[in-house]
Amino acid sequence: MGRHYFHLHLISDSTGETLIAASRAVAAQYQEVSSIEHVYPLVRSRAQLDRAIAEIEAAPGIVLFTLVDQELSHRLEEACRESGSPCLSVLQPIVSLFGSYLGTASTPRPGAQHVLNADYFKRIDALNYTMMHDDGQTVEGYEGADVLLLGVSRTSKTPTSIYLANRGVRTANIPLVPGVPLAPGIENLKNPLVVGLLASPERIVQIRQNRLLSLNAGDRVTPYVDRVAVAEEIASARRLFAQHGWPTIDVTRRSIEETAAAIIDLHKVHRMKFITQA
């Protein structure tokens, strides 16, 4: 059986991130079906909405939206009824639940979750720190990190660091290179949680081979992609982590998001040590 496709229209008065995440989480449950996404962010006027409606009419499908303006919401729902496209306000059930529990009405504010508050500037600070301390390029200031990631090449240290930084977690990462000792003082750090990232030799070799192909060096014979040499790299890293009692995460079959979630949980426990000792 071939894969089936359908049009998925995502209309938001903000960035659309909520709709994208929610719709992809649901779409992933249907193995034989894929969506053709049409994303319309920052829809806050009748003219902007009408342009989206025109595309829905040209390619009918499922319509999900997050519009706090009731007039725009009603206009979209009416247009969807006329075109035969099922539509759903993703946030409305949650807003209704909050209102019922809190006993008060909400105040419609498009994009209110993206205001320039303390959390926003915390994320910017974390991103700046993380970019400066990516791949061991800055060896000073590790004590200022929340998390320090260690791992051999191609264990997703950089993307995991950036994802964590976007959650406000100041993250540094250091590659473990055969024959190159760790920077002095890493084992004596107090503030950051040190986490070791591991993966199967097969997975590392596969990623490294793809990396060499992208650099037009796929025919090179090098320990970088030698199965035995890579296995020894990983074994050496595992011994290092065990020697210092650093927690480890096997990223072989984990997404960046899953790895980051596990690290955030570990960091919560790590921070509790400081609270109980205070």
N, C-alpha and C positions, 0 to 999 in steps of 0.2 A: 504494500500500500504506500502511495506517495504522501508526502507531507502536505497538509492543508494550511492555507493562509487566510487571514481575515484582517480587516482594517480596524485599528484601535486608535481612537482619537482622544487625546489627553489635553484638557483645557484648564488652565490655571491662571489666577490673577497674581501668582507669585512665580517662583522659578520652575515649578513643575516637578521638583524632586520627589515630593510625597507621592504624586500620582505614578511616576515612573517606577519607584521602588515597590509600591503596592501592586501595580499591574503586572510587573515582571515576576513578583513572588507568586502570584496566582497563575500566570501563563506557564510558569515552569512546571506546574502540575499536569500539564497536558502534553504528552510526549510527541504526539503525531500532529500537533498544531503549532503554528508560529504566527505571531502578530506582525503586521506592518504598522509601525508606530508613526503617528502624526502628532507632534508635540507643539502646543500653542502656549508659550509662557507669557506672563505679564499682560493678560487680557483684562483690561480695566475700562474699556469704552464700548459703546454700541458698535462703532465702526470696526474695531478689532474683532469683536465677537462675530459680526456678520461675515468677515473674511473666513473665519474658522467654520462657520455654518455652511458657507459655499463649498468648502472642501468636503465637509461631511456629506452634503447632498451629492457631490460628484463621486464619492467613494464611501457609501454607507457602511456602517459597522458599529461596534460597541463604542459608546462615548462615556468617558469618566471625566468628572470635573470637580474643581475646588474653586468656587466663586462665592465670595461672601456677599456680593451685591445681589439682593433678591430680584431686582428688575432684570439683571443679566441672566440670572439662573432661570427665571420663568421664561424669558425669551428663548434660551437654549433648549429647555424642556419642550416647549411648543414646537420648535423647529425639528427636534428629534422625533416627536410624534408624527409630524407630517412626512418625514422622510423614512419612517419605519426603523429608525436606529434606536435600540435600547440605550438609555442613559441613566447614570447614577451619580448623585452628589456624594463623593467619598467621605467628606468630613461631616455631613449633616447628621448621620446617626450618632457620631461621637459628640457633636455639639449638643444634640438633644439629650444625650445621657448626662453630660456635664451640667446642663441647665436644670434637669430634673433633680439631680443630686444636690447641686449647690443652691437651688431655689432662686436663681437670678438669671437675667437675660445676658447674652453675650453682646459685646460691642464689636461690630464688623470692622476689621482692620486688615486689608490685603497685605500679605507679606510681613505680618507682625512678628513672625518667628525669626526674621532676618534683621531686626533692629541692631544698631551699633551699640550694644551693651557690653558689659564686662566680659561675658562669655565670648563674644565676637572677638574682642581684642586679645583674649587669652588664646584663641585659636590662631590668630595672626602671629602672636609671639611664638607659639609652638611651631608653626610652619617655618618661620625665620630661623629658629634654633635648629630645627631638623634639617633644613637645607644646608646649613653651615656645617653640620656634623654628619653628613651623609657619607657612607663608605670610607670612614676613617680619615676624611680629608682635613679635619680640624681636631687635633689631639688634646687641646685644652678645653676645660669647662665641662667635662663629663659629670662632675658632681652636681651640675645644674640640671641634669636630665631627670625626667621622671622614669624613663625606661631606656635601657641600653640593650640593643640586639646584637648578638654574635652569631656567626654562621659562615660556612664555606660559601664560595661563590655560587650564585644562582639559587639561594634559598629564600628569595623574595624579601630580602631585608629592606631595600629601598621603598618599594610600594607599600609594604606593611608600615614602615615608619611614617610615610606621608599620610596614610589613612589614619593612623593614630594621632598625628599632629592635627589633622582636621577635626579630631574629637577633643582637641585641647591638651593632648598628652605630648610633652616635650620629649622627643625620641631621638637618640643617636644610634648609629649602627656601625659596626666594625667588621670587616671581612677577616676570616681566618685563612691565612695564606701559608702553605707548606714552607717550613724553614724560616718563617718570619715570626718572631716572638710578639706577644701582646704588648701594647704600650704600657710603660711602667705605671703602677698604681691602680690598674683596673680592678685587681682582686681586693683592693682596700676601699673601694667606693662605698659610701654609706647611704646616700640619698636614693640613687636610682635602683630600680629593680633590674637585675641583669637576667636576660632570657636567652637561652640557646635555641637556635632554629636548626632542625635536622630534616633530612629527606632521604629517600632510598637512593642508592647509587644509580639504579636504572633511571630514575626520574632526573637526577642531576646530569647524568651523561646525555640524556635526551635533550634537555634544555640547553646545555652547553653546545651540543652539536648544531642545534638550530641557531644559536648565537654565532657560531663560526660561519655557518652558511650565509647568514645575513651580512657578514663581513667579507664574503667571497674567499673564505679560508677553510672551506669544508673538507678539503683533501689533505689537510695537514695532519701529520702523526704527532701527537703531543700528549703528555701526561694529563693535560686539562680534560681530555675526554677518554682517557684510558680507564676501563672499568675497575681494574685492580687498584690503580693509583687513587681513583676517586673514592673507592671503598675505604682505603687507608686514611684519606683525608677526613671522612665522616667518622671513622672509628677514633681518630685522634681528637676530633672535636668532641665526641661523646665522652672521652676520658677526661678532657679538660673541664667540661661542664660538671661531671660527677665529682671531680677533685675539689671543686669550689662549692659544690652544693647548689649550683644554679639550676633553676627549673628549665625544662626543655619542652619544645613543641615540635612534633613531626608534621611538616607542612606538605607531605607528599600528596595527600588527597584533600587538603583544606584550601578553601578560597581565602583570599586576603581578608575578607570580612570576618570569616570564622577564626582565623588566626588572631586578628586584632581583638575580637571579642574575648578570646581566651586570655590574651595578655592583659586586657583591662580588668578581668576578674582576678588575675594574679596580682595586679597592681593594687587593687582594693585591699587584698589581704596583706600585702607588703606595707601599705600605709597604716594599717591597723597596728602594726608593731610599734610605730612611732607614737601613736595615740595611747596605747597601753603603757608605754614606758615613760610618758610625760607625767 
